[in-house]
Amino acid sequence: MNYANLYRIINACLKLDHVSSQKLLQNWCKKQQFENLKFSFSSYTRNYCSADGTTQAHKDDITVLPSPQEASKTPNISVTSFYELPTIYIAASLLPQDLLKKYMGDASRETLIETFNDRLVDIPRNEQEVGLSLETSIMKFDSDLSKEVLDQHRVTGVVNPKNLSVAMSGAVACVCHVNGPHLYVANVGDCNAVIGTMVEEDEWIANKITTEHNTENYEELKRIWSEHPENEMKTSIRRDRLLGELAPLRSLGDYRYKWSVKTLTEVAVPMLGQRAIPANYHTPPYLSAKPDIYYHRLTPKDKFLIIASDGIWDMMTPLQSVRLVGEHMKGKVFFNPLKLPKKNIQLGDIDELLSHRRESLKSKPKDRNAATHLIRHAIGGTEYGVDHARLAHLLSLAPDVSRMFRDDMTVTVVYFDSEHLRQCPS
């Protein structure tokens, strides 16, 4: 492959939203005979805001960055979302090393260097170990969020407000990589990945792949307690939150809980105020971005994968979500016009086919998209079905009020090709 094409692909990805960039990468992989290589990414982002006298929103009882619209009215602060950046780091870690190095040596390079400061080429990689590549890519990305701020401050003594706002923001993430029957999942925070498996006709089981990093995970609590003095047991985890503030116990960014007191005092306090340093902040870091890596070998009975943030799992169980997607799979075929199975079909067969279709149309979903179908039921679902008045009411609430009823929701549904999995060697 001509590495000039790689240059165009990466630069295009940097300019697109994460959904479009994934489609572009997947199309490129197909043309390069990497058709079995896929990855999906789901995250939920928190933002942190200056303590100046501007209108502020709140997440997990801490001050957060305003929306991009609000930020345009806020002096000396800007907002940058890094929702799509981990995906590009992981894509870079999985691209052939020689092609990436050729690109990095090209004199005409532009956006990639300006955005990542030559760091992508240094991402450790092991072509035989996908799990290790996922872990090192995520850790590298998290480290670079800090370096963007500290390197400039070390050289010039100046802090870039844009870079600081990104480093103080936070996100949980769940990344899934599928290569043939091999599924790898990297999870940071309280997202979850669940596989929907059909054991018999219309009978589903939910295979929960991940474990959340929150206070319901006792092993995670023990890990945090072991990393800090015994006299901090009551303050490191308080009110079921890290330092009484943060619900997920691992995340990307959120350097308010990772930098030393000295670094926060020099870098963050002058711009964000004394609240940049949490209470009882004695032995940092309290937060890690290290993902847990999971492996699952897919079988033809595995039909789809649901990746979702905790907003979904607060409202429904993994089995409920799997059944909803399974029902959606069965019902969405009726969005398409009826096609007769053969030319010489009898009128009696057509009548039977139409009768079956008429009966099945009763279960036709309102949404073509399975993720939208899940969110509709998560917000408006009752034991008797979706209450559309409730759904409309909850969706019309202002953001600061809606937080009292539900968390933000991010959902991705990935379907598996059962025939392809059936042909994969055991």
C-alpha positions in Angstrom: 0.0 0.0 0.0 1.2 3.5 -0.8 1.7 5.3 2.5 0.3 8.5 1.0 -3.1 6.7 1.2 -2.5 6.1 4.9 -1.7 9.8 5.3 -5.1 10.6 3.7 -7.0 8.0 5.8 -5.6 9.2 9.2 -6.0 12.9 8.4 -9.6 12.2 7.3 -10.3 10.4 10.5 -9.1 13.3 12.6 -11.5 15.6 10.9 -14.6 13.3 11.1 -16.8 12.4 14.0 -16.0 9.0 15.6 -18.9 7.2 13.8 -17.7 8.4 10.4 -14.1 7.7 11.2 -14.9 4.1 12.2 -16.7 3.5 8.9 -13.8 5.0 6.9 -11.3 2.8 8.8 -13.4 -0.3 8.3 -13.8 0.4 4.5 -10.1 0.8 4.3 -9.4 -2.4 6.2 -11.7 -4.3 3.8 -9.7 -3.0 0.8 -6.5 -4.1 2.5 -7.9 -7.6 3.1 -8.4 -6.9 6.9 -12.1 -7.5 6.6 -12.3 -9.4 9.9 -10.7 -6.6 11.9 -13.2 -4.5 13.7 -13.4 -2.5 16.9 -16.2 -0.7 18.7 -15.9 2.1 21.2 -18.3 3.4 23.7 -17.6 6.1 26.3 -19.2 8.6 28.6 -17.4 11.9 29.1 -17.3 14.3 32.1 -16.0 17.8 31.9 -14.5 20.1 34.6 -15.0 23.8 34.6 -13.2 26.9 36.0 -14.4 28.1 39.4 -14.9 31.6 38.0 -18.3 33.3 38.4 -19.9 31.7 35.3 -23.0 29.5 35.2 -21.8 25.9 35.8 -23.3 22.4 35.5 -22.6 19.5 37.8 -21.7 15.8 37.4 -21.3 13.5 40.3 -21.5 16.5 42.7 -18.5 18.3 41.3 -18.3 21.3 39.1 -18.0 20.5 35.4 -17.2 22.2 32.1 -20.0 24.0 30.3 -21.4 22.8 27.0 -19.6 24.1 23.8 -22.4 26.7 23.4 -22.0 27.9 27.0 -18.2 27.8 26.7 -18.4 30.3 23.8 -19.7 32.8 26.4 -17.2 31.9 29.1 -13.9 34.0 29.2 -10.5 32.3 29.2 -11.8 28.8 28.9 -12.5 26.5 26.0 -13.9 23.0 25.7 -12.5 20.1 23.7 -14.2 16.7 23.8 -11.8 13.7 23.4 -14.6 11.2 22.7 -13.1 10.0 19.4 -9.4 10.2 20.3 -8.9 6.8 22.1 -10.3 5.1 19.0 -7.6 6.7 16.8 -4.9 5.8 19.3 -6.1 2.2 19.1 -6.3 2.3 15.3 -2.8 3.5 15.2 -1.6 0.7 17.5 -3.1 -1.9 15.2 -1.9 -0.4 11.9 1.3 -1.9 10.5 4.3 -0.3 12.2 6.3 0.3 9.0 3.5 2.2 7.3 3.0 4.4 10.4 6.7 5.2 10.6 6.8 6.1 6.9 3.9 8.4 7.5 5.6 10.0 10.4 8.7 10.6 8.3 6.8 12.3 5.5 7.7 16.0 5.2 4.2 16.9 4.2 2.5 15.5 7.3 0.1 18.0 9.0 -2.8 17.3 11.3 -1.5 14.1 13.0 1.6 15.8 14.3 -0.2 18.9 15.3 -2.7 16.9 17.3 -0.6 14.2 18.9 2.9 15.6 18.9 4.7 12.6 17.3 3.5 10.3 20.1 1.5 7.8 18.0 4.6 6.2 16.6 5.8 5.4 20.1 2.8 3.4 21.1 4.1 0.0 22.2 2.6 -2.8 20.1 2.6 -6.6 20.0 1.0 -8.0 16.9 0.5 -11.3 18.6 -1.2 -9.9 21.7 -4.3 -7.7 20.9 -5.1 -7.3 24.6 -1.7 -5.8 25.3 -2.1 -3.4 22.4 -5.5 -2.3 23.7 -4.1 -1.7 27.2 -1.0 0.1 26.1 -2.9 2.3 23.7 -5.4 3.4 26.3 -2.7 4.0 28.9 -0.6 6.0 26.3 -3.6 8.1 25.4 -4.3 8.9 29.1 -0.6 9.7 29.7 -0.6 12.1 26.7 -3.5 14.0 28.2 -1.2 15.0 31.0 1.9 15.5 28.9 0.0 18.0 26.7 -0.3 20.2 29.8 2.8 19.6 31.8 5.4 19.6 28.9 4.4 23.0 27.8 4.3 24.3 31.4 7.7 22.9 32.1 9.3 24.6 29.1 7.4 28.0 29.0 5.8 28.3 32.4 2.5 28.8 30.7 -0.6 26.6 30.9 -2.8 26.2 27.8 -6.4 26.5 29.1 -7.7 24.3 26.3 -5.3 21.4 27.2 -5.9 21.9 30.9 -9.7 21.6 30.4 -9.2 18.4 28.5 -6.9 16.9 31.2 -9.3 17.8 34.0 -12.2 16.3 32.1 -12.9 12.6 32.4 -14.4 9.7 30.5 -15.1 6.0 31.1 -14.7 3.7 28.1 -15.3 0.2 26.8 -13.5 -0.8 23.6 -14.2 -4.1 21.8 -12.0 -5.6 19.1 -13.3 -8.4 16.9 -11.1 -10.5 14.7 -12.9 -13.6 13.3 -14.2 -15.5 16.4 -11.8 -13.7 18.8 -13.4 -10.9 20.9 -11.2 -8.7 23.1 -12.8 -6.1 25.4 -10.9 -3.4 27.3 -13.0 -1.7 30.0 -12.2 1.4 32.1 -14.9 2.6 34.5 -18.5 1.6 34.8 -19.5 0.8 31.2 -20.4 -2.8 30.4 -20.2 -5.2 27.5 -22.9 -7.9 27.2 -23.2 -10.7 24.6 -26.7 -11.8 23.6 -26.7 -15.6 23.0 -29.6 -17.6 21.6 -29.7 -21.0 23.2 -33.0 -22.1 21.6 -35.6 -20.5 19.4 -36.6 -17.2 21.0 -34.7 -18.1 24.2 -31.9 -15.7 25.1 -29.2 -15.6 27.8 -27.0 -12.6 28.6 -23.3 -13.2 28.9 -21.9 -10.2 30.9 -18.2 -9.9 29.8 -17.0 -7.0 31.9 -17.1 -6.0 35.6 -17.6 -2.3 36.5 -15.0 -0.3 38.4 -17.3 1.2 41.1 -18.0 0.7 44.8 -20.1 -2.4 44.1 -16.9 -4.2 43.0 -15.3 -5.2 46.2 -12.1 -6.3 44.5 -11.7 -2.7 43.2 -12.3 -1.3 46.7 -9.6 -3.6 48.1 -7.2 -2.4 45.3 -7.7 1.3 46.2 -7.5 0.7 50.0 -4.2 -1.3 49.5 -2.7 1.7 47.6 -3.2 4.2 50.4 -2.5 4.3 54.2 -4.9 2.6 56.5 -6.0 5.9 58.0 -7.4 6.9 54.6 -9.9 4.0 54.4 -12.8 6.3 55.4 -11.9 9.2 53.2 -10.5 7.5 50.0 -14.0 5.9 49.5 -16.8 8.0 50.9 -20.5 8.1 50.1 -19.8 5.3 47.6 -17.5 7.6 45.6 -13.8 8.1 45.2 -12.9 10.9 47.7 -16.6 11.4 48.1 -16.9 12.8 44.6 -16.3 10.5 41.6 -18.6 7.4 41.0 -16.3 5.4 38.6 -13.1 4.2 40.3 -11.1 4.2 37.1 -11.3 6.7 34.2 -9.4 8.4 31.4 -8.3 12.0 32.2 -9.7 13.3 35.5 -6.2 14.4 36.4 -7.7 16.2 39.4 -7.4 12.8 41.1 -4.0 11.8 39.6 -1.6 14.7 39.7 0.4 15.5 42.9 -0.7 18.3 45.1 2.4 20.3 44.0 1.4 19.9 40.3 -2.2 20.8 40.9 -1.1 23.9 42.9 1.2 25.1 40.1 -0.9 24.1 37.1 -4.6 23.9 38.0 -5.2 26.2 41.0 -4.2 29.5 39.3 -6.9 28.9 36.6 -9.5 26.8 38.3 -9.3 27.9 41.9 -8.6 26.0 45.1 -11.4 23.6 44.4 -9.2 21.9 41.8 -7.6 20.0 44.7 -10.1 17.5 46.3 -10.7 17.3 50.0 -8.6 14.7 51.9 -6.1 14.6 48.9 -3.0 13.2 50.7 -1.4 10.4 48.8 -2.2 10.7 45.0 -2.8 9.2 42.5 -6.2 7.9 43.6 -7.4 7.2 40.1 -6.1 4.9 37.3 -6.9 4.6 33.6 -5.6 1.0 33.4 -8.2 -1.1 31.6 -9.2 -4.6 32.5 -8.8 -6.9 29.4 -11.3 -9.7 28.7 -11.3 -12.4 26.0 -14.2 -14.3 24.7 -14.3 -16.8 21.8 -17.4 -16.2 19.8 -19.7 -19.1 18.7 -22.5 -19.2 16.1 -25.0 -18.9 19.0 -23.5 -15.4 19.9 -25.8 -13.1 18.0 -24.8 -9.6 19.1 -22.8 -7.5 21.6 -24.3 -4.5 23.6 -21.8 -1.9 24.8 -23.4 0.7 27.1 -22.6 3.2 29.8 -24.0 3.0 33.3 -27.1 5.1 32.4 -28.5 2.0 30.6 -27.5 -0.5 33.3 -29.1 1.7 36.0 -32.4 1.2 34.3 -32.4 -2.4 33.1 -30.6 -5.7 33.7 -28.3 -7.3 31.1 -30.9 -10.0 30.4 -33.6 -7.4 29.8 -31.4 -5.5 27.3 -30.6 -8.8 25.5 -34.2 -9.7 25.2 -35.1 -6.2 23.9 -32.4 -6.4 21.2 -33.5 -10.0 20.4 -37.1 -8.8 19.9 -35.9 -6.0 17.8 -33.9 -8.4 15.6 -37.0 -10.4 15.0 -39.3 -7.4 14.4 -37.1 -5.2 12.3 -37.4 -7.4 9.2 -40.9 -5.9 8.8 -39.4 -2.5 8.0 -38.6 -4.1 4.5 -41.3 -4.8 1.9 -42.6 -8.4 1.7 -40.6 -10.5 -0.8 -42.1 -13.8 -2.1 -39.7 -16.7 -1.5 -40.1 -18.3 -5.0 -41.8 -17.5 -8.4 -44.2 -20.4 -8.6 -45.8 -20.0 -5.2 -49.4 -21.0 -4.6 -52.2 -18.6 -3.5 -52.7 -20.6 -0.4 -49.0 -20.3 0.6 -49.2 -16.5 -0.1 -52.3 -16.3 2.2 -50.5 -18.2 5.0 -47.4 -15.9 4.6 -49.5 -12.8 4.8 -51.4 -14.1 7.8 -48.1 -14.8 9.6 -46.8 -11.3 8.6 -50.0 -9.6 9.8 -49.7 -11.3 13.2 -46.0 -10.6 13.5 -46.5 -6.9 12.6 -47.9 -6.5 16.1 -44.3 -6.8 17.5 -42.8 -4.4 14.9 -40.5 -2.0 16.8 -40.9 1.7 16.5 -37.1 2.2 15.9 -35.0 0.9 13.1 -31.9 1.3 15.3 -31.5 -1.2 18.2 -29.6 1.2 20.4 -32.4 3.7 20.1 -34.8 0.9 20.9 -32.9 0.2 24.1 -32.8 3.8 25.2 -36.6 4.2 24.5 -37.3 1.3 26.9 -34.7 2.4 29.4 -36.3 5.8 29.8 -40.0 5.1 29.2 -40.3 1.4 29.8 -42.8 0.0 32.3 -43.9 -3.6 33.0 -46.7 -3.1 30.5 -44.5 -1.6 27.7 -43.3 1.9 26.8 -45.2 4.7 28.5 -44.8 7.4 25.8 -46.1 10.2 28.0 -43.4 9.3 30.6 -40.8 9.1 27.8 -41.8 12.5 26.4 -41.8 14.1 29.9 -38.4 12.8 30.9 -36.8 13.8 27.6 -38.1 17.3 27.9 -36.5 18.0 31.3 -33.7 20.4 31.5 -30.2 18.8 31.9 -29.7 19.8 35.5 -33.2 18.4 36.4 -32.9 15.2 34.3 -29.8 14.2 36.3 -32.1 13.6 39.2 -34.0 10.9 37.2 -31.4 9.2 35.0 -27.7 9.2 34.0 -26.5 9.9 30.5 -26.8 7.0 28.1 -24.4 5.8 25.4 -25.2 2.5 23.6 -23.6 0.6 20.7 -25.0 -2.7 19.4 -22.7 -4.9 17.3 -24.2 -7.8 15.3 -22.2 -11.0 14.6 -22.3 -13.0 11.4 -23.3 -16.5 12.6 -22.5 -18.1 9.2 -19.0 -16.7 9.3 -18.5 -17.8 12.9 -19.7 -21.3 12.0 -17.0 -21.5 9.3 -14.1 -20.3 11.6 -11.7 -23.1 12.6 -12.0 -24.3 16.1 
